[in-house]
Amino acid sequence: MICLNQREFLTHGNPLGIASLISRLQPSAESVTAVVESSDSSTCLISQVLHKTGDRSARLNFLVIGNSSGLHEVLELWDYLNGKAGEMGALNVLAEVSEPSPVFESLRKTGFSPYGWEAAWKLPKKISVTSDTEHEWTIALPTDEPQLRSLYHSLVPPIVQAAEAFSNGGTRRLVYRENDEIVAFVESSTGPNGLYLRPLIHPAVLDISTLLNALISQFNNIGQPVYLQVRSYQAWLLNTLEIIGGESSNHFTLLVKHLAILQRNGVIITNGKLVNNRQAEPTAPMASHLSVDDPPSPH
C-alpha cells in the first residue's frame, strides 16, 4: 500500500534514515511497524515502536499520515503499539514531539503524559582552546558508576527518573571532577547528521563556560556537527550556550505512557476499623513492642 500526499511526524528519528535502518539490524532490538487503512482507502497511517531487549522503555519512532484531514484514527494505532510494546517487555513507552504538532494531543488522549522538554544546541565549530588541566574531561571508569548514579539521582527530577531510569549498560561516558568528586558527565551517540552529546552537569560547577569549551575541544576534529542536548532541568545552561556561540533548535516535549504501575509491598489489612481506631501509647515501654522471639536485653 502506498500513502500519497503523506506527512511525517517524527517522534524519535527518520523512518527512512540510516539510523532507523541500522536499528533493525541490531539483534538486541525489536520493533513493530503498524499500518492502518480506512475502509474507503482514503486514509492510511504508519507508525513504529522500537524496544531494545533489557530496556525498561520502548520508543515511538515515527508517524506517517497519508490523505488525512484529522488524527482521530491514530488513537487506535497508539493503543495497538502500546500493547505490542508491553508484549516486548517494556514498562513504558516514550515519545518526543513538538507541542504545535497535532500528534501531541492524540498522544495525550491515549494516556501519554509530558515529563519535560528537550532542545538540541548546535555547538560552534571553532573555539579558542587553552591548556587547562583544571577543566579536563576523562573517560569514565567502571569504578565511577556509584558516583554517576548518585549524581543522576540527585539532579534528575523524580518524574523524569520514573520515565528514564539510570542505566549503565556499558554506556561510554566522559566525566569531569572537582576536588576528586564527579560533578558532571556526558554520554554521546553518533549518526549521519553528527554527534549528539547528552550532558548532566551539577549547577555548583564553578566555571561552566570554560567547562563547555573544554568539552567542545574534545570533538574539534571529528568532521561532523556536534549537538548538545539540553533538558528542562538543565535550562540554566542556555545562557552560557548563547555566549559561546551555540545555535538553538526547537523545543520538543517529552512524553511517557506507563504500561505498569509501581506499587509498594504492604500488609493486607483484614480489619480496617480496628487499625483506624488504634492510637499510639506514648508511655508504653519499648520492650512491649519486641517480638517474643527477640532476645532479652543484656541490661
C-alpha positions as CSV (number, residue, x, y, z in Angstrom):
1,M,0.0,0.0,0.0
2,I,1.3,3.5,-0.8
3,C,0.3,6.6,1.2
4,L,0.0,9.6,-1.1
5,N,0.5,13.2,0.0
6,Q,1.9,11.9,3.2
7,R,3.1,13.9,6.2
8,E,5.7,12.7,8.6
9,F,5.6,13.5,12.3
10,L,8.9,12.4,13.6
11,T,9.0,11.5,17.3
12,H,12.4,9.7,17.5
13,G,14.1,9.5,14.2
14,N,13.6,9.4,10.4
15,P,11.7,6.3,9.2
16,L,13.9,6.2,6.1
17,G,17.1,7.3,7.7
18,I,20.3,5.3,8.2
19,A,19.9,5.2,12.0
20,S,16.4,3.6,11.6
21,L,17.7,1.0,9.2
22,I,20.7,0.1,11.5
23,S,18.4,-0.3,14.5
24,R,16.5,-3.0,12.6
25,L,19.8,-4.9,12.2
26,Q,20.6,-5.0,15.9
27,P,19.9,-8.5,17.3
28,S,19.0,-7.0,20.7
29,A,16.3,-4.6,19.3
30,E,12.7,-5.5,18.5
31,S,10.3,-3.3,16.5
32,V,6.7,-3.4,15.4
33,T,5.5,-1.4,12.4
34,A,1.8,-1.0,12.1
35,V,-0.3,0.2,9.2
36,V,-3.9,1.4,9.5
37,E,-6.1,1.9,6.4
38,S,-9.6,3.3,6.5
39,S,-12.4,1.4,4.9
40,D,-12.6,3.8,1.9
41,S,-8.8,3.7,1.5
42,S,-8.7,7.5,1.7
43,T,-6.5,7.5,4.9
44,C,-3.5,5.5,5.9
45,L,-1.3,5.7,9.0
46,I,2.1,4.1,9.5
47,S,4.0,4.1,12.8
48,Q,6.6,2.0,14.6
49,V,7.5,1.2,18.2
50,L,11.1,0.1,19.0
51,H,12.3,-1.7,22.1
52,K,15.8,-2.9,23.0
53,T,16.0,-6.1,25.0
54,G,16.5,-5.4,28.6
55,D,15.5,-1.7,28.5
56,R,12.5,-0.6,30.6
57,S,11.3,1.8,27.8
58,A,10.2,1.4,24.3
59,R,10.1,4.4,21.9
60,L,7.7,5.6,19.2
61,N,9.9,6.2,16.2
62,F,7.7,8.0,13.7
63,L,4.2,8.5,12.4
64,V,3.4,8.8,8.7
65,I,-0.1,10.1,7.7
66,G,-1.4,10.0,4.1
67,N,-4.5,11.7,2.8
68,S,-5.7,12.5,6.3
69,S,-7.5,15.6,7.4
70,G,-7.7,14.5,11.0
71,L,-5.9,12.3,13.5
72,H,-8.9,10.5,15.1
73,E,-7.9,7.2,13.7
74,V,-4.4,7.4,15.2
75,L,-5.8,6.8,18.7
76,E,-6.4,3.1,17.9
77,L,-2.9,2.9,16.4
78,W,-1.3,4.2,19.6
79,D,-3.2,1.7,21.7
80,Y,-2.1,-1.1,19.4
81,L,1.6,-0.1,19.5
82,N,1.4,0.4,23.3
83,G,0.1,-3.2,23.6
84,K,2.9,-4.5,21.4
85,A,5.5,-2.6,23.5
86,G,4.2,-4.4,26.6
87,E,4.5,-7.7,24.9
88,M,8.1,-7.0,24.1
89,G,8.8,-6.4,27.8
90,A,8.7,-2.6,28.0
91,L,7.3,-1.0,31.2
92,N,6.7,2.3,29.5
93,V,6.7,4.0,26.1
94,L,8.4,7.3,25.3
95,A,7.8,9.8,22.6
96,E,9.3,13.2,21.6
97,V,7.1,15.6,19.7
98,S,6.8,19.4,19.2
99,E,3.8,20.8,21.0
100,P,2.3,22.5,17.9
101,S,2.0,19.1,16.3
102,P,-1.5,17.5,16.3
103,V,0.3,14.3,17.4
104,F,0.8,15.8,20.8
105,E,-2.9,15.9,21.6
106,S,-3.5,12.4,20.2
107,L,-0.8,11.0,22.5
108,R,-2.3,12.8,25.5
109,K,-5.7,11.2,24.7
110,T,-4.2,7.8,24.9
111,G,-2.5,8.2,28.2
112,F,0.8,9.8,27.5
113,S,1.9,12.5,30.0
114,P,4.6,15.2,29.5
115,Y,7.6,14.9,31.8
116,G,9.8,17.6,30.4
117,W,11.2,19.3,27.3
118,E,14.3,19.0,25.3
119,A,16.3,21.1,22.9
120,A,19.4,20.3,20.8
121,W,22.0,23.1,20.5
122,K,24.5,23.0,17.7
123,L,27.9,23.8,19.1
124,P,30.4,26.2,17.4
125,K,32.9,24.5,15.2
126,K,35.9,26.7,16.3
127,I,36.7,27.8,19.8
128,S,39.8,29.2,21.4
129,V,41.2,26.2,23.2
130,T,43.7,26.9,26.0
131,S,45.5,24.3,28.1
132,D,43.6,24.0,31.3
133,T,44.2,20.9,33.4
134,E,41.6,22.1,35.9
135,H,38.8,21.5,33.4
136,E,39.7,18.2,32.0
137,W,37.2,15.6,30.8
138,T,38.3,12.0,31.2
139,I,36.8,8.6,30.2
140,A,34.7,7.2,33.0
141,L,35.9,4.0,34.7
142,P,33.7,1.1,35.9
143,T,34.5,2.2,39.5
144,D,32.9,5.6,38.8
145,E,29.4,4.1,38.4
146,P,28.3,4.7,42.1
147,Q,29.2,8.4,41.8
148,L,27.5,8.6,38.4
149,R,24.3,7.0,39.7
150,S,24.3,9.3,42.7
151,L,24.7,12.4,40.6
152,Y,21.8,11.3,38.3
153,H,19.5,10.6,41.3
154,S,20.3,14.0,42.9
155,L,19.9,16.2,39.8
156,V,17.2,14.5,37.7
157,P,13.6,15.1,38.9
158,P,11.7,12.0,40.1
159,I,9.1,12.4,37.3
160,V,12.0,12.0,34.7
161,Q,13.6,9.1,36.6
162,A,10.2,7.3,36.5
163,A,10.3,7.5,32.7
164,E,14.1,7.1,32.2
165,A,15.8,5.3,35.0
166,F,19.6,5.5,35.3
167,S,21.2,2.6,33.3
168,N,24.9,1.8,33.0
169,G,24.7,-0.9,30.3
170,G,28.3,-0.3,29.2
171,T,27.5,3.3,28.0
172,R,30.7,5.2,27.2
173,R,30.9,8.4,29.2
174,L,33.2,11.3,29.8
175,V,33.4,12.7,33.4
176,Y,34.5,15.9,35.0
177,R,35.8,16.1,38.6
178,E,36.2,18.9,41.1
179,N,38.0,18.0,44.3
180,D,38.1,14.4,43.3
181,E,34.3,14.3,43.0
182,I,32.4,13.8,39.8
183,V,30.2,16.8,39.2
184,A,29.4,16.3,35.5
185,F,29.3,13.5,32.9
186,V,28.3,13.3,29.3
187,E,27.1,10.5,27.1
188,S,27.4,10.5,23.3
189,S,25.8,8.9,20.2
190,T,26.7,9.3,16.6
191,G,24.6,9.3,13.4
192,P,24.7,10.6,9.8
193,N,23.8,14.1,10.9
194,G,26.5,14.4,13.5
195,L,27.5,13.7,17.1
196,Y,24.9,14.1,19.9
197,L,26.0,14.8,23.4
198,R,23.8,14.3,26.5
199,P,25.3,16.0,29.5
200,L,24.4,16.1,33.2
201,I,26.1,18.9,35.0
202,H,25.8,20.0,38.6
203,P,24.8,23.6,38.9
204,A,27.6,24.1,41.5
205,V,30.3,23.8,38.8
206,L,32.5,26.9,39.2
207,D,33.1,27.9,35.6
208,I,30.5,26.4,33.3
209,S,31.7,28.4,30.2
210,T,35.2,27.0,30.5
211,L,33.9,23.5,31.1
212,L,31.7,23.5,28.0
213,N,34.6,24.9,25.9
214,A,36.8,22.1,27.2
215,L,34.1,19.6,26.2
216,I,33.8,21.0,22.7
217,S,37.6,20.8,22.3
218,Q,37.3,17.0,22.7
219,F,35.5,16.8,19.4
220,N,37.1,19.6,17.4
221,N,38.4,17.5,14.6
222,I,35.8,14.8,14.0
223,G,34.5,16.4,10.8
224,Q,30.8,16.3,11.9
225,P,28.5,18.8,13.6
226,V,28.3,18.5,17.3
227,Y,25.0,18.9,19.2
228,L,24.4,19.3,22.9
229,Q,21.1,18.1,24.5
230,V,19.5,20.5,27.0
231,R,16.7,19.2,29.2
232,S,14.2,21.3,31.1
233,Y,16.0,20.6,34.4
234,Q,19.3,21.9,32.9
235,A,17.8,25.1,31.5
236,W,20.4,27.1,33.3
237,L,22.9,26.1,30.6
238,L,21.1,28.1,27.9
239,N,22.6,31.5,28.7
240,T,26.1,30.1,28.5
241,L,25.4,28.2,25.3
242,E,24.4,31.6,23.7
243,I,27.5,33.3,25.0
244,I,29.8,30.6,23.4
245,G,28.0,30.8,20.1
246,G,25.6,27.8,20.2
247,E,22.6,27.7,17.8
248,S,19.3,26.6,19.3
249,S,16.8,24.2,17.8
250,N,13.1,23.9,18.5
251,H,11.9,22.6,21.8
252,F,10.4,19.1,21.9
253,T,8.0,17.8,24.6
254,L,9.0,14.5,26.2
255,L,6.1,12.2,26.8
256,V,5.7,8.9,28.6
257,K,3.0,6.3,28.9
258,H,3.4,3.9,31.8
259,L,2.3,0.4,31.0
260,A,2.9,-0.9,34.5
261,I,2.0,0.8,37.8
262,L,4.7,0.6,40.5
263,Q,3.2,-0.4,43.9
264,R,4.7,-0.7,47.3
265,N,4.5,-4.1,49.0
266,G,2.3,-3.9,52.0
267,V,0.5,-5.9,54.7
268,I,-3.1,-6.9,53.9
269,I,-5.4,-5.3,56.5
270,T,-8.3,-7.5,57.4
271,N,-10.0,-5.2,59.9
272,G,-9.6,-1.6,58.8
273,K,-11.8,-0.3,61.6
274,L,-9.5,-1.6,64.3
275,V,-6.5,-0.2,62.6
276,N,-8.0,3.2,62.1
277,N,-9.2,3.5,65.7
278,R,-5.9,2.4,67.2
279,Q,-3.9,5.1,68.9
280,A,-0.3,5.1,70.0
281,E,0.5,4.8,73.7
282,P,3.2,7.4,74.4
283,T,4.0,5.9,77.8
284,A,4.3,2.3,76.6
285,P,7.8,0.9,77.2
286,M,9.9,0.0,74.1
287,A,10.1,-3.6,75.3
288,S,6.4,-4.1,74.8
289,H,7.0,-3.8,71.0
290,L,9.5,-6.6,70.8
291,S,8.6,-9.9,69.3
292,V,8.5,-13.0,71.5
293,D,11.5,-14.2,69.5
294,D,13.6,-11.2,70.2
295,P,16.4,-12.0,72.7
296,P,16.2,-10.1,76.1
297,S,18.3,-7.1,76.6
298,P,21.6,-7.8,78.4
299,H,20.8,-4.7,80.6
